[in-house]
Amino acid sequence: MLNFTSDGMNQNRPAMNSADFGTRNAEAEPQDLSSKYTINPFCDNISISVIHFLNDHTQSEPSNIYDQVIQEVEKSLFVRILNYVSGNQTRAARIMGINRGTLRKKLKKYGISG
């Protein structure tokens, strides 16, 4: 059984250590943040993907990673929620806590038919 704190953090899960983050330039790191934070199980796949992404870009500094991650997460979320509600955009927007107009705009942006 998983025990979560009020902010959603899993108390049974150990904090990731610096070896898990695969940093290229340890001297440039102001401090090791991994020892201060545990990873929410919901975010494990995202964390692993970011680690792989950073490790794959050892020759050049990645750029615009925030926008890339947000777009991929949003697109996946919209597809999964729309499948869950059988394409009902009103229900999908309600579940996600966003306005239906915002949902429609995002679906158009990502080329998702709802």
C-alpha positions as CSV (number, residue, x, y, z in Angstrom):
1,M,0.0,0.0,0.0
2,L,1.3,3.5,-0.9
3,N,1.2,6.3,1.7
4,F,1.0,9.8,0.2
5,T,1.4,13.0,2.1
6,S,-1.1,15.8,1.6
7,D,0.9,17.2,-1.4
8,G,0.8,13.8,-3.1
9,M,4.3,12.6,-2.4
10,N,4.9,8.9,-1.7
11,Q,6.4,8.4,1.7
12,N,7.4,4.8,0.9
13,R,9.5,5.7,-2.1
14,P,13.2,6.5,-1.5
15,A,14.6,9.8,-2.8
16,M,16.4,9.5,-6.1
17,N,20.2,9.9,-5.8
18,S,22.5,11.9,-8.0
19,A,23.5,8.8,-10.0
20,D,19.9,8.6,-11.2
21,F,20.0,12.0,-12.9
22,G,23.0,11.5,-15.2
23,T,24.3,15.0,-15.1
24,R,27.0,15.8,-17.6
25,N,28.8,18.5,-15.6
26,A,28.6,17.9,-11.9
27,E,30.7,20.9,-11.1
28,A,28.1,23.2,-12.6
29,E,25.4,21.9,-10.3
30,P,24.9,24.4,-7.4
31,Q,23.6,21.6,-5.2
32,D,22.3,18.1,-5.4
33,L,18.5,18.6,-5.4
34,S,17.8,14.9,-5.7
35,S,18.5,14.3,-2.0
36,K,15.9,17.0,-1.0
37,Y,13.0,15.7,-3.0
38,T,11.2,12.4,-3.6
39,I,9.6,11.8,-6.9
40,N,5.8,11.4,-7.1
41,P,4.9,8.1,-8.6
42,F,2.7,9.9,-11.1
43,C,5.8,11.6,-12.5
44,D,8.2,8.6,-12.7
45,N,7.8,8.1,-16.4
46,I,8.3,11.8,-17.1
47,S,11.4,11.8,-14.9
48,I,12.9,8.8,-16.6
49,S,12.2,10.3,-20.0
50,V,13.8,13.6,-19.1
51,I,16.9,11.7,-17.8
52,H,17.2,9.7,-21.0
53,F,16.6,12.9,-23.1
54,L,19.4,14.7,-21.2
55,N,21.8,11.7,-21.5
56,D,21.1,11.5,-25.2
57,H,22.1,15.1,-25.7
58,T,25.7,14.8,-24.4
59,Q,27.2,16.6,-27.4
60,S,25.0,19.7,-27.2
61,E,23.0,21.6,-24.6
62,P,19.3,20.8,-25.0
63,S,17.1,23.8,-25.4
64,N,13.4,24.5,-24.9
65,I,12.9,21.3,-22.9
66,Y,10.2,22.9,-20.7
67,D,7.9,23.5,-23.7
68,Q,8.7,20.1,-25.2
69,V,7.8,18.3,-22.0
70,I,4.6,20.3,-21.4
71,Q,3.4,19.7,-25.0
72,E,4.0,16.0,-24.8
73,V,2.3,15.7,-21.4
74,E,-0.7,17.8,-22.5
75,K,-1.1,15.9,-25.7
76,S,-1.0,12.5,-24.0
77,L,-3.4,13.7,-21.2
78,F,-6.0,15.0,-23.7
79,V,-5.9,11.7,-25.7
80,R,-6.2,9.5,-22.6
81,I,-9.0,11.6,-21.0
82,L,-10.9,11.8,-24.3
83,N,-10.7,8.0,-24.7
84,Y,-11.9,7.7,-21.1
85,V,-15.0,9.8,-21.7
86,S,-15.6,8.4,-25.2
87,G,-14.9,11.7,-26.9
88,N,-17.2,13.8,-24.7
89,Q,-15.4,17.2,-24.6
90,T,-17.6,18.6,-21.9
91,R,-16.9,15.8,-19.6
92,A,-13.2,15.8,-20.5
93,A,-12.9,19.5,-19.8
94,R,-14.7,19.1,-16.4
95,I,-12.4,16.2,-15.4
96,M,-9.3,18.2,-16.3
97,G,-10.6,21.4,-14.6
98,I,-10.3,23.5,-17.7
99,N,-12.8,25.5,-19.8
100,R,-14.3,23.5,-22.8
101,G,-13.1,26.3,-25.1
102,T,-9.6,25.9,-23.8
103,L,-9.8,22.2,-24.4
104,R,-11.0,22.7,-28.0
105,K,-8.2,25.2,-28.7
106,K,-5.6,22.7,-27.4
107,L,-7.1,19.8,-29.4
108,K,-6.8,21.9,-32.5
109,K,-3.2,22.9,-31.6
110,Y,-2.2,19.2,-31.3
111,G,-4.3,17.9,-34.2
112,I,-6.5,15.7,-32.0
113,S,-10.0,15.1,-33.1
114,G,-12.4,14.8,-30.2
